[in-house]
């Protein structure tokens, strides 16, 4: 085979090889382009939580607390503030328990006081969080443990906790309506009740802000939480009342916060 023919064959081979190889090269080296408007992903900026555990065992007490830590949103300063507030909330509970142990005259061998908490995310969006905490506390020697609710409702865009009044129209007198709905709901929950229990319910549900300070919410309703003893005897127990936004439509239709929550 003469040299000219060999050179020609090699040239054709190189050309064909380059032709097939260029597609592979371009596929792995595509230029970076911006996504079409409206197609940008925001998932990396969604507000998220991860569980944090506080476990401590002493000679006279046990502490087991589960709480969330916020991360991942476009409001890092608000995340930091919210996490500090939650940390402070539970640190205060721990300090109170330890102070009670110092002052408590009962020292019962084999019995320990206890403090615990668990949480439930009722609503978590890119800007709003509504978290319910179920807490319990037991002081050694007491007849029974004490359970109680706490809540954490936070607006990350405005970097502040949410007040109940923000879920209603400005200037609306919503508490009497909420009080009456809650009273009727709890009567249905309890069934046959005597006049004394009915009166304690009314006292615990008087239309004042302190009686309805424990609330959480989702896109459809507000959930009011009532600790033992607020509604009367311990046997009534902790209770909750769910009220849909539609039931309160005349009172909340102009709430900017509620419109944001319901999107």
C-alpha positions in Angstrom: 0.0 0.0 0.0 1.5 3.3 -1.0 2.1 6.1 1.4 -0.5 8.5 -0.2 -3.3 5.9 0.3 -2.2 5.3 4.0 -2.2 9.1 4.7 -5.7 9.4 3.1 -7.1 6.6 5.2 -5.7 8.1 8.4 -7.1 11.5 7.5 -10.6 10.1 6.9 -10.4 8.1 10.2 -9.4 11.2 12.2 -12.3 13.2 10.6 -14.9 10.5 11.4 -13.5 10.2 14.9 -13.7 13.9 15.5 -17.3 14.0 14.2 -18.6 11.4 16.7 -16.4 12.7 19.6 -17.6 16.3 19.3 -21.1 15.5 20.4 -19.8 13.9 23.5 -17.5 16.8 24.2 -20.3 19.3 23.8 -22.7 17.4 25.9 -20.3 17.5 28.9 -19.3 21.1 28.3 -22.6 22.9 27.6 -22.5 26.6 28.3 -24.3 27.7 31.5 -27.6 29.5 30.7 -30.1 31.2 32.9 -33.5 29.3 33.4 -36.5 30.7 31.6 -38.4 33.3 33.7 -40.8 31.7 36.1 -38.9 28.4 36.1 -36.3 29.2 38.8 -36.2 26.7 41.6 -36.6 28.1 45.1 -36.5 24.7 46.9 -33.1 25.5 48.4 -34.6 28.5 50.1 -37.6 26.8 51.8 -37.8 27.1 55.5 -37.0 23.8 57.2 -36.5 22.4 60.7 -34.3 19.8 62.2 -34.9 18.2 65.7 -32.7 19.2 68.6 -32.6 17.1 71.7 -31.9 18.4 75.2 -31.2 15.4 77.5 -29.9 15.8 81.1 -30.0 13.4 84.0 -29.1 14.5 87.5 -29.4 12.9 91.0 -32.9 14.4 91.5 -34.2 15.1 88.0 -34.4 14.0 84.3 -34.9 16.3 81.4 -35.8 15.2 77.9 -36.8 17.9 75.5 -37.3 17.8 71.7 -37.5 21.1 69.9 -36.9 22.3 66.3 -34.1 24.4 64.9 -35.0 26.4 61.8 -32.7 26.6 58.7 -32.7 26.9 55.0 -34.8 30.0 54.3 -34.0 33.4 52.7 -34.3 35.0 56.1 -31.1 33.9 58.0 -31.3 36.8 60.5 -34.9 35.8 61.4 -33.9 32.1 61.7 -31.2 33.1 64.2 -33.6 35.2 66.2 -36.3 32.5 66.2 -33.8 29.8 67.3 -32.5 32.0 70.1 -36.1 32.6 71.3 -36.8 28.8 71.4 -33.6 28.1 73.2 -34.4 30.8 75.8 -38.0 29.4 76.2 -36.7 25.9 77.2 -33.7 27.2 79.2 -36.2 29.2 81.3 -38.2 26.0 81.9 -35.0 24.1 82.9 -33.9 26.8 85.3 -37.4 26.9 86.9 -37.3 23.1 87.5 -33.9 23.3 89.1 -35.0 26.2 91.3 -38.1 24.2 92.4 -35.8 21.4 93.4 -33.7 23.6 95.6 -36.8 25.0 97.3 -38.8 21.8 97.4 -38.6 20.3 100.9 -39.6 16.8 99.7 -36.6 14.5 99.1 -38.0 11.1 98.3 -35.4 8.3 97.7 -35.9 6.6 94.3 -38.1 9.4 92.9 -36.9 12.0 90.5 -38.5 15.2 89.2 -38.9 15.4 85.4 -39.3 17.9 82.6 -40.1 17.0 79.0 -41.4 18.4 75.7 -42.2 17.2 72.2 -43.4 19.3 69.3 -45.6 19.2 66.2 -45.3 21.4 63.1 -48.8 22.6 62.4 -47.7 24.9 59.6 -44.4 25.5 57.9 -44.1 27.6 54.8 -41.2 29.7 53.4 -42.2 32.6 55.6 -44.5 31.3 58.4 -44.1 28.7 61.2 -46.7 27.5 63.7 -45.4 25.0 66.2 -47.2 23.3 69.0 -45.3 22.0 72.1 -46.7 19.3 74.5 -44.9 19.8 77.8 -44.9 17.9 81.0 -43.4 18.6 84.4 -43.3 16.4 87.5 -42.0 17.4 90.9 -41.1 14.4 93.0 -43.8 13.8 95.6 -46.6 15.5 93.7 -49.9 13.6 93.2 -49.5 13.7 89.4 -47.4 15.3 86.6 -48.5 18.7 85.2 -49.0 18.9 81.4 -49.2 22.2 79.6 -49.0 23.6 76.1 -46.7 26.2 74.6 -46.7 27.5 71.1 -44.3 29.3 68.7 -45.9 31.2 65.9 -43.4 33.2 63.8 -43.3 35.5 60.8 -39.8 35.2 59.3 -40.3 37.9 56.8 -41.1 40.4 59.5 -38.8 38.7 62.0 -41.3 38.6 64.9 -43.7 36.4 66.7 -47.3 36.4 65.6 -50.1 37.7 67.8 -53.6 36.4 67.6 -55.0 39.8 66.6 -53.1 39.6 63.3 -55.4 36.8 62.1 -58.4 39.1 62.3 -59.5 42.4 60.7 -58.1 45.5 62.3 -60.5 46.7 65.0 -62.7 43.7 64.9 -64.2 42.5 68.3 -63.4 38.8 67.7 -62.9 37.5 71.2 -66.6 37.3 72.2 -67.3 35.3 69.0 -64.3 33.0 69.5 -65.2 32.5 73.2 -68.8 31.5 72.3 -67.7 29.0 69.6 -65.2 27.5 72.0 -67.7 27.2 74.8 -70.2 25.4 72.6 -67.5 23.1 71.2 -66.3 22.1 74.6 -69.8 21.4 75.9 -70.2 19.0 73.0 -66.8 17.4 73.8 -67.7 16.9 77.5 -71.3 15.7 77.0 -73.5 15.9 80.0 -72.1 18.5 82.5 -73.5 19.9 85.6 -74.1 23.6 86.2 -70.8 24.0 88.2 -68.7 22.6 85.4 -70.5 24.7 82.9 -69.7 27.8 85.0 -66.0 26.9 85.2 -65.9 26.5 81.5 -67.3 30.0 81.1 -64.7 31.4 83.5 -61.9 29.8 81.6 -63.2 31.0 78.3 -64.0 34.6 79.2 -63.3 36.8 76.1 -59.9 38.1 77.3 -56.7 37.7 75.4 -54.9 35.6 78.1 -57.5 32.8 77.8 -56.7 32.4 74.1 -52.9 33.0 74.0 -52.1 29.4 73.2 -53.1 28.9 69.6 -51.6 27.4 66.4 -52.9 27.5 62.9 -52.7 26.0 59.4 -54.1 27.0 56.1 -57.7 26.1 57.1 -58.2 26.8 60.8 -57.1 28.1 64.1 -56.5 25.6 67.0 -56.9 26.9 70.5 -55.2 25.0 73.3 -56.3 24.9 76.9 -54.1 23.6 79.8 -55.5 21.5 82.7 -57.2 23.7 85.3 -57.9 26.5 82.9 -61.4 25.1 82.3 -62.0 23.8 85.8 -61.1 20.5 87.5 -57.9 18.6 86.5 -60.2 15.7 85.3 -61.4 17.9 82.4 -57.8 17.6 81.2 -56.1 19.5 78.4 -58.4 20.4 75.6 -58.3 21.9 72.2 -60.9 23.7 70.0 -60.6 24.0 66.2 -62.3 26.9 64.5 -62.2 27.1 60.7 -61.5 30.5 59.1 -64.8 30.3 57.3 -66.6 30.3 60.6 -65.0 33.7 61.3 -65.2 35.1 57.8 -66.8 38.4 58.8 -64.0 39.0 61.2 -60.9 37.9 59.3 -61.5 38.6 55.6 -59.2 41.7 55.6 -56.3 40.1 57.5 -53.1 40.4 55.4 -51.4 37.7 57.4 -54.3 35.3 57.0 -54.3 35.9 53.2 -50.6 35.0 53.2 -51.2 31.9 55.3 -54.0 30.6 53.0 -52.0 31.0 49.7 
